[in-house]
Amino acid sequence: MKLKPINSAKKGERVSIQCLRCGHEDNCQLQALGCIEGAMGEILSNHSRVILKIGETRLAISENMAKSILINPQ
């Protein structure tokens, strides 16, 4: 299956994080919050920001950063 940016996922969709293509600082911050390659999550919202739930953590991801997080839908 072809990877796609997380901002193309729909509300309620389960996703697998496959690649973080953002800058080093953003990458480190995402990883510290549990958004790592191979992590499973659920899209809670996809409007001006993507709200991603990974475990008990909810991440609000800007539109710009969301374009650099590649996923596989599950």
N, C-alpha and C positions, 0 to 999 in steps of 0.2 A: 504494500500500500504506500502511496506517495505521502510524504510529510507535508503538513500544512501549518501555517501560523495559527497560534492559539486564538487570535481575534476572529478567525473564520468559524470557530466552533459555536454551536447553539446552546442556549440555556438547557440545563439538564443532561448534556452530553458528558459521558465519561471519556477521559483522555489519558494518554500516556505521554509524559514529557520525554522528548527524544533528543533535543539539541537546544542549547542556550547560545545564541549568536550575538549577545550583547557585550558591552565593554566589560573589562575585568572587574571594576568596582561593582557594577550592577549584577554581574554574574555571581560574585562573592556574596552579595546581599541576598539574592534569590536562593542560593544554596543554603545559607544560614537559616532561612525561613522554611526549608524543606522542599523547595522547588529544584529538584535535582534530576538529572537524566535517569529515566526509568521509573520515576515516581508516578503514581496513579492519582488522578484528581477528577473533580467534577466542576463543570462550569455552572456557577450560580446565577450569573448575569453577564450579558455582553452588550452593553450600551456604550456610553462614552469611555468606560473602563471595563476590563474583564475582571470579574470576581471569580477567583479560582479557589476551591476548597481542596486542600491536601491534608488528609487526616483530620485533625481538629483545628487546623490553621486555615484562615481565609485571607487570601492575598488580593489586594486591589492593584491591578496592573494597568498602567497607562497604555493608551492606544499605540504610542510609539514603541514602547518596550514589548508589547504583545506581538508586534510584527516580527520580533527577533526570537521568539520562543516557538520552536517547532514541535508539533505533536503528531501522534497517531490516534485517531478516534478508536474507541473500544467497543 
